[in-house]
Amino acid sequence: AVVSTQSGHYGRGVLYFMMLRFLLVLGLGVAAAVLVDTSLSQNTAGVLETLYLIREESVAVREESVAVREESLDVRKEARDAREEARDAREEAREVRQEAVSLISQAYDMRDSTSELESSLVEAISLVMEAFHERNQSQLYMKQIRDGMMTLIEKVDRLEGMVDVFGEKARRIEAKVDNASTTIEMTMETIANSIEEIEENVGRMEEEMGDVKEKVEEMSTQTTTTSERLATMSELLLGTSGKIEALSVSASSVLQNRGDLGADRAVDGNIHTQLHTEAGSDEWFKMSFPGTCRVDRIVLINGKTNVNIWRLDQSAVYVVVEGSREVLCGKVQVREGTTFESQTYTLDCSLVGVGVIVHNHASNYLEIREFEVYGACTGQI
């Protein structure tokens, strides 16, 4: 249409010149298009290869994301590597997009630069006839070029979409990695707190084990003591009953100005001597054993064989067990009689202790002529 309009205005000569010029430009355009198509094909292959590399890097990112969950110790480093690879992928995608835009811009620049080829018109006249014969083929080439350009544009659009999708996936992966890092940090903090609690529990357990050890030692000591006591009891139970010699004797008081009436006179084996205390509300005579002894019976002789025999009546006889505790063996029930035999009293006990003590009754004098204890002591089996 343009050529027809120009021929109407400038005449037939101008029309021929313009036809030659058109054919020259068309031939040069076809050649340029062939070159552009070859360059675009190569660039498209490079783009596809880059996309394939990007896809492989995306797969690597996903694999590294999985590795993050499996290898908690290296998760922070791998997360940083994943973010760096995602940034590199985005940079590569942007570079690919810029290269595609640059290729399109070059194609349009080549199309616009045909005006610069007019200076080569003289040299290209010889090619006009051949170009005229190849017009149909050139039109086919032009159609292929247009189709290739459309296909390239579609591929570039798809590439941009894929780049956007990849960028979105990369952002999602980065978000997941960040979440995984946060979760792992929280987990590490929880583990640290758990370790502190475990250390505290271990400390408490060690203290409790120390207490248990002390209790075990205490129980062992108690067991040993119990064993010793059982051994002592066995000795006491198996021991042959006999007279227990006094380790020591004592009395609450001694009647003054009447001669030797001390506590030792009650255990000297002489019936013509005796113990005689003052009169009081708590007068007593005590005999200590050489060890722990089994008391079978106690024999005592009243210090009086006259009208004062009743001073000893209801006097209480106790066995002194460990810890100074007194257990009643019996009370003296005074009976009529003025002989030593009639004033001899026997109390059966069957107790174990470390001594014997006699307490008076009703603020009377405490008078004992002889005092004997029969049983068995430890070490006498």
Solvent accessible surface area in square Angstrom, and as a share of the most:
residue,aa,sasa,rsa
1,A,118,0.91
2,V,103,0.59
3,V,47,0.27
4,S,77,0.50
5,T,81,0.47
6,Q,51,0.23
7,S,27,0.17
8,G,67,0.64
9,H,139,0.62
10,Y,140,0.53
11,G,33,0.32
12,R,175,0.64
13,G,52,0.50
14,V,54,0.31
15,L,43,0.21
16,Y,124,0.47
17,F,98,0.41
18,M,38,0.17
19,M,79,0.35
20,L,68,0.34
21,R,77,0.28
22,F,105,0.44
23,L,14,0.07
24,L,9,0.04
25,V,45,0.26
26,L,34,0.17
27,G,26,0.25
28,L,46,0.23
29,G,19,0.19
30,V,16,0.09
31,A,52,0.40
32,A,30,0.23
33,A,12,0.09
34,V,72,0.42
35,L,124,0.62
36,V,16,0.09
37,D,69,0.36
38,T,67,0.39
39,S,45,0.29
40,L,15,0.07
41,S,60,0.39
42,Q,123,0.55
43,N,48,0.25
44,T,19,0.11
45,A,58,0.45
46,G,31,0.30
47,V,19,0.11
48,L,97,0.48
49,E,111,0.50
50,T,35,0.20
51,L,22,0.11
52,Y,126,0.48
53,L,84,0.42
54,I,8,0.04
55,R,166,0.60
56,E,76,0.34
57,E,55,0.25
58,S,6,0.04
59,V,55,0.32
60,A,36,0.28
61,V,5,0.03
62,R,109,0.40
63,E,109,0.49
64,E,43,0.19
65,S,14,0.09
66,V,74,0.43
67,A,27,0.21
68,V,2,0.01
69,R,154,0.56
70,E,134,0.60
71,E,86,0.38
72,S,58,0.37
73,L,164,0.82
74,D,72,0.38
75,V,1,0.01
76,R,120,0.44
77,K,122,0.52
78,E,29,0.13
79,A,1,0.01
80,R,124,0.45
81,D,47,0.24
82,A,3,0.02
83,R,55,0.20
84,E,84,0.38
85,E,54,0.24
86,A,2,0.01
87,R,109,0.40
88,D,78,0.40
89,A,1,0.00
90,R,50,0.18
91,E,82,0.37
92,E,52,0.23
93,A,2,0.01
94,R,110,0.40
95,E,95,0.43
96,V,5,0.03
97,R,112,0.41
98,Q,119,0.53
99,E,99,0.44
100,A,3,0.03
101,V,80,0.46
102,S,48,0.31
103,L,21,0.10
104,I,36,0.18
105,S,53,0.34
106,Q,85,0.38
107,A,13,0.10
108,Y,88,0.33
109,D,82,0.43
110,M,81,0.36
111,R,152,0.56
112,D,95,0.49
113,S,42,0.27
114,T,32,0.18
115,S,72,0.46
116,E,132,0.59
117,L,63,0.32
118,E,70,0.32
119,S,106,0.68
120,S,41,0.26
121,L,34,0.17
122,V,121,0.70
123,E,144,0.64
124,A,6,0.05
125,I,88,0.45
126,S,87,0.56
127,L,97,0.48
128,V,3,0.02
129,M,121,0.54
130,E,105,0.47
131,A,19,0.14
132,F,80,0.33
133,H,139,0.62
134,E,90,0.40
135,R,96,0.35
136,N,108,0.55
137,Q,85,0.38
138,S,11,0.07
139,Q,103,0.46
140,L,95,0.47
141,Y,70,0.27
142,M,61,0.27
143,K,107,0.45
144,Q,97,0.43
145,I,30,0.15
146,R,133,0.49
147,D,70,0.36
148,G,28,0.27
149,M,32,0.14
150,M,111,0.49
151,T,59,0.34
152,L,17,0.08
153,I,54,0.27
154,E,89,0.40
155,K,75,0.32
156,V,13,0.07
157,D,79,0.41
158,R,134,0.49
159,L,5,0.03
160,E,38,0.17
161,G,32,0.31
162,M,107,0.48
163,V,21,0.12
164,D,86,0.44
165,V,80,0.46
166,F,19,0.08
167,G,6,0.06
168,E,65,0.29
169,K,93,0.40
170,A,3,0.03
171,R,123,0.45
172,R,146,0.53
173,I,21,0.11
174,E,43,0.19
175,A,50,0.39
176,K,114,0.48
177,V,3,0.02
178,D,59,0.31
179,N,95,0.49
180,A,22,0.17
181,S,16,0.11
182,T,72,0.42
183,T,80,0.47
184,I,24,0.12
185,E,80,0.36
186,M,122,0.54
187,T,62,0.36
188,M,89,0.40
189,E,111,0.50
190,T,81,0.47
191,I,78,0.39
192,A,48,0.37
193,N,71,0.37
194,S,44,0.28
195,I,85,0.43
196,E,99,0.44
197,E,103,0.46
198,I,100,0.51
199,E,111,0.50
200,E,102,0.46
201,N,59,0.30
202,V,66,0.38
203,G,28,0.27
204,R,125,0.46
205,M,113,0.51
206,E,114,0.51
207,E,119,0.53
208,E,101,0.45
209,M,121,0.54
210,G,31,0.30
211,D,73,0.38
212,V,72,0.41
213,K,129,0.55
214,E,110,0.49
215,K,127,0.54
216,V,81,0.47
217,E,93,0.42
218,E,101,0.45
219,M,123,0.55
220,S,61,0.39
221,T,85,0.49
222,Q,101,0.45
223,T,82,0.48
224,T,70,0.41
225,T,49,0.28
226,T,66,0.38
227,S,56,0.36
228,E,104,0.47
229,R,145,0.53
230,L,113,0.56
231,A,53,0.41
232,T,35,0.20
233,M,76,0.34
234,S,51,0.33
235,E,51,0.23
236,L,1,0.00
237,L,122,0.61
238,L,130,0.65
239,G,6,0.06
240,T,114,0.66
241,S,52,0.34
242,G,31,0.30
243,K,100,0.43
244,I,5,0.02
245,E,118,0.53
246,A,38,0.29
247,L,120,0.60
248,S,59,0.38
249,V,36,0.21
250,S,47,0.31
251,A,26,0.20
252,S,42,0.27
253,S,31,0.20
254,V,49,0.28
255,L,24,0.12
256,Q,115,0.51
257,N,151,0.78
258,R,168,0.61
259,G,61,0.59
260,D,86,0.44
261,L,26,0.13
262,G,12,0.12
263,A,12,0.09
264,D,77,0.40
265,R,74,0.27
266,A,0,0.00
267,V,50,0.29
268,D,60,0.31
269,G,59,0.56
270,N,61,0.31
271,I,63,0.32
272,H,141,0.63
273,T,35,0.21
274,Q,21,0.09
275,L,0,0.00
276,H,13,0.06
277,T,0,0.00
278,E,63,0.28
279,A,53,0.41
280,G,18,0.18
281,S,99,0.64
282,D,86,0.44
283,E,19,0.08
284,W,69,0.24
285,F,0,0.00
286,K,66,0.28
287,M,4,0.02
288,S,29,0.19
289,F,7,0.03
290,P,79,0.50
291,G,26,0.25
292,T,28,0.16
293,C,0,0.00
294,R,34,0.12
295,V,0,0.00
296,D,35,0.18
297,R,88,0.32
298,I,0,0.00
299,V,26,0.15
300,L,1,0.00
301,I,23,0.12
302,N,2,0.01
303,G,1,0.01
304,K,42,0.18
305,T,38,0.22
306,N,73,0.38
307,V,129,0.74
308,N,47,0.24
309,I,6,0.03
310,W,117,0.41
311,R,64,0.23
312,L,1,0.01
313,D,36,0.19
314,Q,56,0.25
315,S,0,0.00
316,A,10,0.08
317,V,0,0.00
318,Y,53,0.20
319,V,0,0.00
320,V,10,0.05
321,V,21,0.12
322,E,108,0.48
323,G,76,0.73
324,S,94,0.61
325,R,155,0.57
326,E,73,0.33
327,V,43,0.25
328,L,86,0.43
329,C,20,0.12
330,G,16,0.15
331,K,92,0.39
332,V,0,0.00
333,Q,111,0.49
334,V,15,0.08
335,R,111,0.41
336,E,132,0.59
337,G,22,0.22
338,T,93,0.54
339,T,72,0.42
340,F,62,0.26
341,E,138,0.62
342,S,29,0.18
343,Q,0,0.00
344,T,38,0.22
345,Y,9,0.03
346,T,77,0.45
347,L,25,0.12
348,D,112,0.58
349,C,21,0.13
350,S,92,0.60
351,L,45,0.23
352,V,43,0.25
353,G,2,0.02
354,V,51,0.29
355,G,1,0.01
356,V,0,0.00
357,I,12,0.06
358,V,0,0.00
359,H,38,0.17
360,N,15,0.08
361,H,85,0.38
362,A,73,0.56
363,S,59,0.38
364,N,43,0.22
365,Y,65,0.25
366,L,1,0.00
367,E,2,0.01
368,I,0,0.00
369,R,33,0.12
370,E,10,0.05
371,F,3,0.01
372,E,44,0.20
373,V,0,0.00
374,Y,43,0.16
375,G,1,0.01
376,A,0,0.00
377,C,4,0.02
378,T,48,0.28
379,G,70,0.67
380,Q,100,0.45
381,I,125,0.63
